Amino acid sequence: MESFIISRKAKFIDGAKKGIPITFGYVPMGIGYAAIAIKAGFTPLQTISMSFLVYAGAGQIIAASMAVTGATAIAIILTNFVVNLRYFVMSTCVLNKVEESNLGLNILAAHVTVDESFAMFSLSEDSSIWIYLGIAITSWLSWCLGAVIGVVLLDLLPVIVTNSFNISLYALFVAILVPSVKESKQIALLVLITAVLNIVLSQFLGNWSLIVSTLVGAAAGMYIVDDEYLLSGDA
């Protein structure tokens, strides 16, 4: 029994080490989220609690950005529901891969599932739930740490520095999109269509334009993007 516990601990530590590279991106992103959240009128406690309890990465930044523009609660909730639908698929894939798990660990794993921890675990040959939790919890805590640092330091930093954090979301999306756009003209076309649609619809639908353009873009992608590209693993 003791050796079994040590084995789980060793796997968790190994996973935590694998998750360290993610922290270098998540801490500044967390600070960027805090900058937008505070600007939107969130209290420090609300800002930090959202990172611990919601932990939606870009979804949190989108929610805070929409709050700044005066979006309704239902618009923010529905937008995040659409944007974060991918986590249902990721969580399912993780739980199908892991071994020796239970309901409590599954719930925790689902809560801390994000793109980066999912991608890193997908490349791991070890399917232990403790490896995954090590990766994912390290990422989660680094995001929360970024939010804490942001709340504490934003009043002390020059305005030009705090404003620079607000573009972190756009930098993240560009970093995610560029490789796929370079490899596929179809993906590039789909991104262009969705972006233009969002800009046009924003004149009529306001904050709802993001929901509609995302759904329309996803539907268009079913016909524009070849199945062979998606199945190749390059997408």
C-alpha positions in Angstrom: 0.0 0.0 0.0 2.8 2.4 0.9 4.6 1.7 -2.3 1.4 2.3 -4.2 1.0 5.8 -2.6 4.6 6.6 -3.4 4.0 5.6 -7.0 1.0 7.9 -7.2 3.0 10.7 -5.7 5.9 10.2 -8.0 3.6 10.2 -11.0 1.9 13.4 -9.8 5.3 15.1 -9.4 6.4 13.9 -12.8 3.2 15.4 -14.3 3.8 18.7 -12.4 7.3 18.9 -13.9 5.8 18.4 -17.4 3.4 21.2 -16.7 6.1 23.8 -15.8 6.5 25.1 -19.3 2.8 26.0 -19.4 3.2 28.2 -16.4 5.5 30.6 -18.3 2.5 31.5 -20.5 -0.2 31.2 -17.9 1.1 33.6 -15.3 1.3 36.6 -17.7 -2.1 35.6 -19.2 -3.5 35.5 -15.7 -2.2 39.0 -15.1 -3.8 40.1 -18.3 -7.1 38.6 -17.3 -6.9 40.4 -13.9 -6.2 43.7 -15.7 -9.4 43.4 -17.8 -11.5 42.1 -14.8 -10.6 45.0 -12.6 -11.3 47.4 -15.4 -14.7 45.7 -15.8 -15.5 46.5 -12.1 -14.8 43.1 -10.6 -13.6 43.2 -7.0 -10.2 41.6 -6.2 -12.0 38.6 -4.5 -14.3 38.1 -7.5 -11.3 38.3 -9.9 -9.3 35.7 -8.1 -12.3 33.5 -7.3 -13.3 33.3 -10.9 -9.9 31.9 -11.7 -10.2 29.2 -9.0 -13.8 28.3 -9.6 -14.4 28.9 -13.3 -10.9 28.5 -14.8 -11.8 29.1 -18.4 -8.7 30.8 -19.7 -9.7 32.8 -22.7 -13.4 32.4 -21.6 -12.6 34.4 -18.5 -11.0 37.2 -20.5 -13.9 37.2 -23.0 -16.4 37.4 -20.0 -14.5 40.3 -18.5 -14.1 42.1 -21.8 -17.9 41.7 -22.5 -18.6 43.0 -19.0 -16.6 46.2 -19.8 -18.9 46.8 -22.8 -22.0 46.3 -20.6 -23.1 42.9 -22.0 -25.9 41.2 -20.2 -25.3 38.2 -17.9 -27.1 35.8 -20.3 -25.0 37.0 -23.3 -21.8 36.4 -21.3 -23.0 32.9 -20.2 -24.1 31.8 -23.6 -20.9 33.1 -25.3 -18.7 31.2 -22.8 -20.9 28.1 -23.3 -20.2 28.2 -27.0 -16.6 29.1 -26.7 -15.9 26.4 -24.1 -17.9 23.6 -25.6 -14.5 22.0 -26.6 -13.8 21.2 -23.0 -16.6 18.6 -23.0 -14.7 16.8 -25.8 -11.3 17.2 -24.1 -12.6 16.0 -20.7 -14.2 12.9 -22.3 -11.0 12.1 -24.2 -8.9 12.4 -21.0 -11.2 10.3 -18.9 -11.3 7.6 -21.7 -7.5 7.5 -21.6 -6.8 7.5 -17.9 -6.4 4.4 -15.7 -7.3 3.7 -12.1 -9.5 6.7 -11.5 -12.7 7.3 -9.6 -15.6 9.8 -9.6 -13.8 12.4 -7.3 -10.7 12.4 -9.4 -12.7 12.5 -12.6 -14.6 15.6 -11.4 -11.3 17.3 -10.5 -9.7 16.4 -13.8 -12.7 17.8 -15.7 -12.5 21.1 -13.8 -8.8 21.6 -14.6 -8.9 20.5 -18.2 -7.7 23.2 -20.6 -6.2 23.2 -24.1 -2.5 23.1 -23.0 -2.8 20.4 -20.3 -5.0 18.3 -22.7 -2.5 18.6 -25.5 0.5 17.7 -23.2 -1.3 14.7 -21.8 -2.3 13.5 -25.2 1.4 13.3 -26.1 2.2 11.4 -22.9 2.8 7.7 -23.1 1.8 7.3 -19.5 -2.0 7.2 -19.1 -2.1 7.6 -15.3 -4.6 10.0 -13.9 -1.9 11.3 -11.5 0.3 12.3 -14.4 -2.6 14.3 -15.9 -3.5 15.9 -12.5 0.1 16.9 -12.1 0.1 18.7 -15.4 -3.3 20.2 -15.1 -3.2 21.3 -11.5 0.2 23.0 -12.1 -1.3 24.9 -15.0 -4.4 25.8 -13.0 -2.4 27.1 -10.0 -0.1 29.1 -12.3 -3.2 30.8 -13.9 -4.6 31.6 -10.4 -1.2 32.9 -9.4 -1.2 35.2 -12.4 -4.6 36.6 -11.3 -3.3 37.1 -7.7 -0.2 38.9 -9.0 -2.4 41.0 -11.3 -4.7 42.1 -8.5 -1.8 43.0 -6.2 0.5 44.7 -8.7 -1.8 46.5 -11.1 -2.2 49.5 -8.9 1.6 49.7 -8.6 2.5 49.4 -12.3 2.5 52.2 -14.8 -0.6 52.5 -16.9 1.3 51.7 -20.1 2.3 48.4 -18.6 -1.1 47.4 -17.4 -2.7 48.3 -20.7 -0.2 46.1 -22.5 -1.6 43.0 -20.7 -5.0 43.7 -22.3 -3.6 42.5 -25.7 -2.6 39.1 -24.3 -5.8 37.5 -25.5 -5.2 38.6 -29.0 -1.6 37.4 -28.9 -2.8 34.0 -27.6 -5.4 33.6 -30.4 -2.8 34.7 -33.1 -0.3 32.1 -31.7 -3.0 29.4 -31.9 -4.3 30.3 -35.4 -1.1 31.1 -37.3 0.2 27.5 -37.6 -3.1 26.2 -38.9 -3.6 29.1 -41.2 -0.1 28.7 -42.7 -0.8 25.0 -43.4 -4.4 25.2 -44.8 -5.9 27.8 -47.1 -9.3 26.4 -46.0 -8.6 27.2 -42.4 -7.5 30.7 -43.4 -10.7 31.2 -45.4 -12.8 30.0 -42.5 -11.0 32.4 -40.0 -11.5 35.3 -42.4 -15.2 34.5 -42.9 -15.8 34.2 -39.2 -13.9 37.4 -38.4 -15.7 39.5 -41.1 -19.1 38.0 -40.0 -18.4 39.0 -36.4 -17.5 42.6 -37.4 -20.6 43.0 -39.6 -23.0 41.4 -37.1 -21.6 43.5 -34.2 -23.2 46.5 -35.8 -26.6 44.9 -35.4 -26.3 42.3 -32.6 -23.8 43.9 -30.3 -22.2 41.3 -28.0 -24.4 38.6 -29.4 -22.4 38.7 -32.6 -19.6 36.6 -31.2 -22.1 33.7 -30.4 -23.7 33.9 -33.8 -20.5 34.2 -35.8 -18.9 31.3 -33.9 -21.8 29.0 -34.6 -22.1 30.0 -38.2 -18.3 29.7 -38.6 -18.4 26.2 -37.1 -21.2 25.2 -39.4 -19.3 26.6 -42.4 -16.2 24.7 -41.3 -18.1 21.4 -41.7 -18.2 22.1 -45.5 -15.1 24.1 -46.1 -12.4 22.1 -44.2 -11.5 18.7 -45.6 -12.0 15.7 -43.4 -8.5 14.5 -44.4 -6.9 17.6 -42.9 -8.7 17.1 -39.6 -7.9 13.4 -39.4 -4.3 14.0 -40.2 -3.7 15.4 -36.7 -2.4 18.7 -38.1 -5.5 20.7 -37.2 
